[in-house]
Amino acid sequence: MMVGRAARIEAIRLLRDPTLAACVGIAVLPVIALVAGIPEAVPREQLADALEGPMRMSLLANVALLGAAFGAVRTAAAFHAGVVGRDALVLHAGPPFWTRVVATAVGAGAVGGAMGVFALLGTSVLNGLHVFGPASLAAAVVVAAGAGVWGSAIGALVRSPLAALPIAIVSLSPAMFLSTVVPDVAAVLPLSSALHAAGSPLGDSWIGRDGSAAIALLWLIVALGAAFLTYRRRSLLA
C-alpha cells in the first residue's frame, strides 16, 4: 500500500522534474563535440571501423557522468527541500527512499537514451557514419541508470545540490585519467567497471567483463547501503 503510493508520487514528480528536462537538453552538448570532431576527408567505411570503439566509449563515459549528475542533484534537492522528510513522516521511512532511487534510475536511463539517440542521429544523418546501433543505445540506458543510482546515493549522503553535483562527477571522472597511468588500479573504479561491463573499457583491464559487472554492482550496493544507513540515522528535516 505505502510502496504503491510512494511509487505513484515519485512517478508524477519525475515526469514534472525540471532537472530531467534540463539534463535531456544538456545531453546534446557532448554529442555536438563528438560530431564536430569527425573528419570529413576520410572514407566513411574506413572511418567507422577506426572510430566505433572510441566513440562508443566516449558516449558511455559522458552518459555516466550526466546520469550521475542528474541523480545527485535530483536527490540532494529533495532532501534539502525537506521533500523526503515529509514523505517519510507520511509513508514511513523505507518507501520514499527506495522509490526515489528507482525513479532516479529511470530518469537517468531516459537521459542516457536521449544522448544515445542524439549521437545516433548526429553521426548517421549529419556525417553518414554508422557507429551506433541498438546495442549502443541499450548500453547507454543501462550505464546511465546505474550512474543515476550512484548519483542518488551521493545526493542522499551530501544533501546539498551545489556540493552533490561536483562530488558525483569527481567520484567517477578520475578513472578516465588513471586508466592510462595505472590501469590495474583504474580497472576496479566505478566508471571503469561499468564501461568495461558494457563492452567499452577505458583501457586494458586484467578483469573480465563479468568481473567488472560484479565490481560495478558492488560499488552501487555499498553506496546505497551507506546512503540508506545515513538516511535512517540522520534527521530528515534538518
C-alpha positions in Angstrom: 0.0 0.0 0.0 2.6 2.5 1.1 5.1 1.4 -1.5 2.5 1.7 -4.3 1.5 5.2 -3.1 5.2 6.3 -2.9 5.8 4.9 -6.3 2.9 6.8 -7.8 4.1 10.0 -6.2 7.6 9.6 -7.5 6.4 8.8 -11.0 4.4 12.1 -11.1 7.4 14.0 -9.7 9.7 12.5 -12.2 7.5 13.5 -15.2 7.4 17.1 -13.9 11.0 17.2 -12.8 12.8 20.3 -14.3 16.2 18.6 -13.6 15.2 15.8 -16.0 14.2 18.2 -18.8 17.5 20.2 -18.2 19.7 17.1 -18.4 18.0 15.9 -21.6 18.8 19.3 -23.1 22.4 19.2 -21.8 22.7 15.7 -23.4 23.0 17.4 -26.8 26.3 19.2 -25.9 28.6 16.2 -25.7 27.1 14.9 -28.9 27.9 18.2 -30.7 31.5 17.9 -29.6 31.6 14.3 -30.7 30.2 15.0 -34.1 32.3 18.1 -34.6 35.5 16.1 -34.2 34.7 13.7 -37.1 37.0 14.4 -40.1 35.3 14.8 -43.4 38.0 13.7 -45.8 38.3 10.1 -44.7 36.0 7.5 -46.4 33.0 6.7 -44.2 33.6 2.9 -44.1 37.2 3.2 -43.1 36.4 5.9 -40.5 33.6 3.8 -39.0 35.9 0.9 -38.3 38.5 3.2 -36.7 36.1 5.3 -34.6 33.5 2.8 -33.5 35.2 1.7 -30.3 36.5 5.1 -29.2 33.2 6.9 -30.0 31.1 4.3 -28.2 33.4 4.6 -25.1 33.2 8.4 -25.2 29.4 8.2 -25.4 29.1 5.9 -22.5 31.5 7.9 -20.4 29.5 11.1 -21.0 26.3 9.2 -20.3 27.6 8.0 -17.0 28.8 11.5 -15.9 25.5 13.1 -16.8 23.4 10.3 -15.3 25.4 10.7 -12.0 24.9 14.5 -12.1 21.2 14.1 -12.6 20.9 11.6 -9.8 22.9 13.6 -7.3 21.1 16.9 -8.0 17.6 15.4 -8.0 18.1 13.5 -4.8 20.1 16.2 -2.9 17.5 18.8 -3.9 14.7 16.6 -2.5 16.5 16.2 0.8 17.5 19.9 1.0 13.9 21.0 0.4 12.5 18.6 3.0 10.5 16.6 0.4 12.0 13.3 1.5 11.5 14.1 5.2 7.8 14.9 4.7 7.3 11.8 2.7 8.9 9.7 5.4 6.5 11.1 8.0 3.5 10.1 5.9 4.7 7.0 4.2 7.2 5.6 6.7 11.0 5.6 6.3 11.7 2.9 3.6 9.4 3.5 0.7 10.3 7.2 0.0 14.0 6.4 -0.2 13.8 3.4 -2.4 11.1 4.7 -4.8 13.1 7.8 -5.3 16.2 5.7 -6.1 14.2 3.7 -8.7 12.6 6.8 -10.2 16.0 8.5 -10.4 17.4 5.4 -12.2 14.5 5.5 -14.7 15.1 9.3 -15.3 18.8 8.8 -15.7 18.2 6.0 -18.1 16.0 8.3 -20.1 18.7 10.9 -20.2 21.2 8.2 -21.4 18.8 7.1 -24.0 18.3 10.6 -25.2 22.0 11.2 -25.6 22.3 7.9 -27.4 19.6 8.9 -29.8 21.2 12.3 -30.4 24.5 10.6 -31.1 22.9 8.1 -33.5 21.2 10.8 -35.4 24.2 13.2 -35.3 26.6 10.6 -36.7 24.4 8.8 -39.2 22.3 11.7 -40.5 24.9 14.6 -40.4 28.0 12.6 -41.1 26.9 9.4 -42.8 28.8 7.5 -40.2 27.2 4.3 -38.8 28.9 3.6 -35.5 26.0 3.5 -33.1 23.2 0.9 -33.1 20.6 -0.7 -30.8 23.3 -2.2 -28.7 24.9 1.2 -28.1 21.6 2.7 -27.2 20.8 -0.1 -24.7 24.2 0.2 -23.2 23.7 4.0 -22.8 20.4 3.5 -21.0 21.8 0.8 -18.6 25.1 2.8 -17.8 23.1 6.0 -17.3 20.6 4.2 -15.0 23.4 2.8 -12.9 25.2 6.1 -12.7 21.9 7.7 -11.7 21.7 5.3 -8.7 25.3 6.2 -7.9 24.5 9.9 -8.0 21.3 9.3 -6.0 23.4 7.7 -3.2 25.8 10.7 -3.2 22.9 13.1 -3.1 21.4 11.3 -0.2 24.7 11.5 1.7 25.5 15.1 0.9 22.0 16.6 0.7 23.2 19.8 -0.8 22.7 20.1 -4.6 25.7 22.5 -5.1 28.0 20.1 -3.3 26.5 16.9 -4.6 27.0 17.8 -8.3 30.8 18.2 -8.3 31.2 15.3 -5.9 29.2 13.0 -8.2 31.3 14.0 -11.2 34.6 13.9 -9.3 33.8 10.4 -7.9 33.7 9.0 -11.4 36.0 11.1 -13.6 39.4 10.1 -12.2 39.1 6.7 -13.8 39.5 8.3 -17.3 42.9 9.7 -16.3 44.1 6.7 -14.2 43.2 4.2 -17.0 46.3 5.4 -18.9 48.5 5.8 -15.9 47.7 3.0 -13.6 45.3 0.8 -15.5 45.4 -2.0 -12.9 44.0 0.4 -10.3 41.6 2.1 -12.6 40.1 -1.3 -13.5 38.3 -1.6 -10.2 36.9 2.0 -10.1 33.2 2.6 -10.6 33.3 4.2 -14.0 35.9 1.8 -15.4 34.0 -1.2 -14.1 30.7 0.0 -15.6 32.1 0.8 -19.0 34.1 -2.5 -19.2 30.9 -4.4 -18.3 29.1 -2.6 -21.1 31.8 -3.6 -23.6 33.6 -0.3 -23.9 36.6 -0.3 -21.5 38.5 2.8 -20.8 41.8 0.9 -21.2 43.4 -2.5 -20.8 41.9 -4.4 -17.9 43.0 -7.5 -16.0 39.4 -8.2 -15.1 36.9 -9.9 -17.3 33.5 -8.3 -18.3 31.6 -10.5 -15.8 34.1 -9.5 -13.0 33.7 -5.8 -13.9 29.9 -6.1 -13.8 30.2 -7.6 -10.4 32.5 -4.9 -9.2 30.2 -2.1 -10.6 27.3 -3.7 -8.8 29.2 -4.0 -5.6 30.0 -0.3 -5.8 26.3 0.5 -6.1 25.4 -1.7 -3.2 28.0 -0.1 -0.9 27.0 3.4 -1.9 23.3 2.7 -1.5 23.9 0.9 1.8 25.8 3.9 3.2 23.1 6.3 1.9 20.3 4.3 3.4 22.1 3.9 6.7 22.6 7.7 6.8 19.0 8.3 5.8 17.7 6.2 8.7 20.0 7.7 11.3 20.3 11.4 10.3 17.5 13.9 10.7 15.5 14.2 7.5 14.1 17.7 8.3 17.4 19.3 9.4 
